[in-house]
Amino acid sequence: MQIGIIGLQTSGKTTVFNALTHGHAETSLGGGEKDPNRGIARVPDERVDFLASLYKPKKITYATVEFTDVAGLTKGAGKEKGFSNRFLGHLRDMEALLIVARVFQSESVPHPEGTVDPARDLDLILTELILADLVIVENRLKRIDESYSKQPAMRKELDIEKKSLHRFHEALENNRPIISTVPTPDEVNKYIRPYGLLSGKQMLGVANLSDLTNPQETAWLRQLEEAGQRWNIPIVPMNAQLERDLQDFPPEEWNDYFTASGLDGPARGRVIRESYRVLNLHSFLTCGPDEVRAWTIPVGMAAQQAAGKIHSDIERGFIRAEVVAYHDLRELGSMEEIKKAGKFRLEGKEYIVQDGDVIEFRFSV
C-alpha cells in the first residue's frame, strides 16, 4: 500500500512522515520541487503479536505501508497549468493521499496564509487538486477530439474514455473531487493513475496539533472535522512533533506526555487503520514455526486469489483453505482446542476471506 503525504508549506507534513515511519527526514520551510521523502511503516497488529507468542516463529512479518512525503503546496499551484510533471510523478502511483492540515500555533514558523485556519487550508488544498485535475481533463478531452477523425479504429475506445472524462469534468466544475463520482477500477487504472488525477484518489486527513487543552486548538480541530465531513474525508488528530520526539523513549513513559497534550495516546496506529478503511483493505494471517505473517488484501477477495498473494503457484494449484477465525483462536488458545470446539473450517476457492482469518492453504502443482 502506497500513500502520498501532501499539505501546505509549514503544515508539519514531514514531521508527520517521520512520526509514521520512524524516519529522520530533514524538515524545512521550503516547498517547490524538492525530492520526496520515502519510508516504510510497519502496521501495528496485535493479532500478529499474539500468534508470534503462540508459535515462537523464526520470522515475524507485519504488513507495511509505504509513505511518500512530497514538497509543500502553495496557493495557486494548480490553477494555471496544473502541477508539474515531476510533482505528479511522485504521486501518480499512490493509492491514497494523506492531507496534513496545520492546527498548531508557532510564532517561529509563520503560516503561509498569515493565520492558522485548518478548515480553510483543507478547502484550499482540495481546491488546488480540483483545479489541477480540471486542467488535465480539459486538455485530454481536447486531444480526444483531435484524435477522433484521425484514428477511426480507436473511436469506440475514445468514446468510452470521453464518457468517463465528461463525468469527471462535471464533478470538477462543481468543485467536487473526482473520487466523489465513485470511479470504477477500470477508470482508476486507465485514466486516474496514468493521468495523475489526484482528486480521484482516496483521501484521509491529519490534524497536526500541539495541545488540545488549548481551547483555540480544540475549536480549530472541530472546524476541521466539520470541513472533513463536507469533503467526506476522515480526520485523525495527531501531535506529530510529540510522537516523533517520543520514539526514543520507552512506550511506558508516553502516557503522561499525551495526557498533558489532551490526547488519548499516539495517532500512528489510527492513521494506518483509517488508511486501510478508506482503501477498503484488510488482512489475513498465516502462522507456523517458520513465520507468522499478515497479508493485506482487498475486502471481498476470494480465497484462491488471496492465496496468490503468497505465491502464484498456491493460487494455481489451490485445493482448499483451512480457516480459523482469529478471535476464536485468541479465546481458545490453541489449534487443538479450536478443533475440539468445532471451530476449524475447510473452505473452497470461492470463500470470501474475512479480516483476521488465520489460513493455511492446501495446494498441488
ChimeraX attribute file (.defattr): number of C-alpha atoms within 10 A of each C-alpha:
attribute: neighborCount
match mode: 1-to-1
recipient: residues
	/A:1	18
	/A:2	19
	/A:3	23
	/A:4	24
	/A:5	29
	/A:6	24
	/A:7	27
	/A:8	24
	/A:9	25
	/A:10	20
	/A:11	29
	/A:12	28
	/A:13	27
	/A:14	30
	/A:15	26
	/A:16	26
	/A:17	29
	/A:18	27
	/A:19	25
	/A:20	25
	/A:21	20
	/A:22	19
	/A:23	19
	/A:24	14
	/A:25	16
	/A:26	9
	/A:27	13
	/A:28	13
	/A:29	14
	/A:30	12
	/A:31	14
	/A:32	14
	/A:33	12
	/A:34	12
	/A:35	12
	/A:36	18
	/A:37	19
	/A:38	19
	/A:39	19
	/A:40	17
	/A:41	21
	/A:42	16
	/A:43	18
	/A:44	16
	/A:45	14
	/A:46	9
	/A:47	21
	/A:48	22
	/A:49	14
	/A:50	16
	/A:51	25
	/A:52	21
	/A:53	11
	/A:54	16
	/A:55	15
	/A:56	16
	/A:57	16
	/A:58	11
	/A:59	13
	/A:60	16
	/A:61	15
	/A:62	19
	/A:63	17
	/A:64	17
	/A:65	20
	/A:66	16
	/A:67	25
	/A:68	22
	/A:69	25
	/A:70	25
	/A:71	24
	/A:72	22
	/A:73	22
	/A:74	17
	/A:75	15
	/A:76	16
	/A:77	17
	/A:78	21
	/A:79	17
	/A:80	10
	/A:81	13
	/A:82	19
	/A:83	22
	/A:84	13
	/A:85	11
	/A:86	12
	/A:87	17
	/A:88	18
	/A:89	15
	/A:90	17
	/A:91	25
	/A:92	20
	/A:93	18
	/A:94	21
	/A:95	19
	/A:96	25
	/A:97	24
	/A:98	25
	/A:99	24
	/A:100	29
	/A:101	31
	/A:102	29
	/A:103	30
	/A:104	23
	/A:105	16
	/A:106	10
	/A:107	6
	/A:108	6
	/A:109	12
	/A:110	15
	/A:111	18
	/A:112	14
	/A:113	13
	/A:114	7
	/A:115	9
	/A:116	20
	/A:117	19
	/A:118	25
	/A:119	21
	/A:120	14
	/A:121	23
	/A:122	24
	/A:123	15
	/A:124	18
	/A:125	23
	/A:126	18
	/A:127	21
	/A:128	23
	/A:129	25
	/A:130	28
	/A:131	25
	/A:132	25
	/A:133	28
	/A:134	28
	/A:135	19
	/A:136	18
	/A:137	22
	/A:138	14
	/A:139	11
	/A:140	16
	/A:141	17
	/A:142	10
	/A:143	11
	/A:144	19
	/A:145	13
	/A:146	11
	/A:147	14
	/A:148	15
	/A:149	11
	/A:150	11
	/A:151	11
	/A:152	10
	/A:153	10
	/A:154	13
	/A:155	16
	/A:156	11
	/A:157	9
	/A:158	18
	/A:159	14
	/A:160	11
	/A:161	17
	/A:162	18
	/A:163	11
	/A:164	16
	/A:165	21
	/A:166	14
	/A:167	13
	/A:168	26
	/A:169	23
	/A:170	15
	/A:171	18
	/A:172	24
	/A:173	12
	/A:174	9
	/A:175	15
	/A:176	19
	/A:177	28
	/A:178	26
	/A:179	20
	/A:180	16
	/A:181	15
	/A:182	12
	/A:183	18
	/A:184	11
	/A:185	10
	/A:186	9
	/A:187	17
	/A:188	18
	/A:189	13
	/A:190	12
	/A:191	18
	/A:192	25
	/A:193	20
	/A:194	14
	/A:195	18
	/A:196	23
	/A:197	26
	/A:198	26
	/A:199	26
	/A:200	26
	/A:201	25
	/A:202	22
	/A:203	25
	/A:204	24
	/A:205	25
	/A:206	27
	/A:207	28
	/A:208	24
	/A:209	24
	/A:210	23
	/A:211	21
	/A:212	22
	/A:213	13
	/A:214	12
	/A:215	10
	/A:216	13
	/A:217	22
	/A:218	16
	/A:219	13
	/A:220	21
	/A:221	26
	/A:222	14
	/A:223	16
	/A:224	27
	/A:225	23
	/A:226	16
	/A:227	20
	/A:228	18
	/A:229	12
	/A:230	10
	/A:231	16
	/A:232	15
	/A:233	20
	/A:234	19
	/A:235	25
	/A:236	18
	/A:237	22
	/A:238	25
	/A:239	28
	/A:240	26
	/A:241	17
	/A:242	18
	/A:243	23
	/A:244	20
	/A:245	13
	/A:246	17
	/A:247	14
	/A:248	9
	/A:249	9
	/A:250	8
	/A:251	9
	/A:252	7
	/A:253	10
	/A:254	16
	/A:255	13
	/A:256	13
	/A:257	15
	/A:258	20
	/A:259	14
	/A:260	12
	/A:261	17
	/A:262	16
	/A:263	19
	/A:264	12
	/A:265	17
	/A:266	20
	/A:267	19
	/A:268	21
	/A:269	16
	/A:270	14
	/A:271	21
	/A:272	17
	/A:273	16
	/A:274	18
	/A:275	25
	/A:276	21
	/A:277	13
	/A:278	14
	/A:279	17
	/A:280	13
	/A:281	18
	/A:282	20
	/A:283	21
	/A:284	20
	/A:285	24
	/A:286	20
	/A:287	21
	/A:288	16
	/A:289	12
	/A:290	12
	/A:291	16
	/A:292	25
	/A:293	23
	/A:294	23
	/A:295	18
	/A:296	19
	/A:297	21
	/A:298	15
	/A:299	17
	/A:300	15
	/A:301	16
	/A:302	17
	/A:303	23
	/A:304	24
	/A:305	20
	/A:306	24
	/A:307	25
	/A:308	15
	/A:309	13
	/A:310	13
	/A:311	11
	/A:312	14
	/A:313	13
	/A:314	20
	/A:315	22
	/A:316	15
	/A:317	16
	/A:318	21
	/A:319	15
	/A:320	19
	/A:321	22
	/A:322	15
	/A:323	21
	/A:324	21
	/A:325	19
	/A:326	21
	/A:327	13
	/A:328	17
	/A:329	21
	/A:330	14
	/A:331	10
	/A:332	16
	/A:333	14
	/A:334	14
	/A:335	14
	/A:336	11
	/A:337	15
	/A:338	19
	/A:339	13
	/A:340	10
	/A:341	11
	/A:342	8
	/A:343	15
	/A:344	18
	/A:345	13
	/A:346	13
	/A:347	17
	/A:348	14
	/A:349	17
	/A:350	12
	/A:351	15
	/A:352	16
	/A:353	26
	/A:354	19
	/A:355	18
	/A:356	19
	/A:357	20
	/A:358	24
	/A:359	22
	/A:360	17
	/A:361	21
	/A:362	14
	/A:363	15
	/A:364	10
	/A:365	8
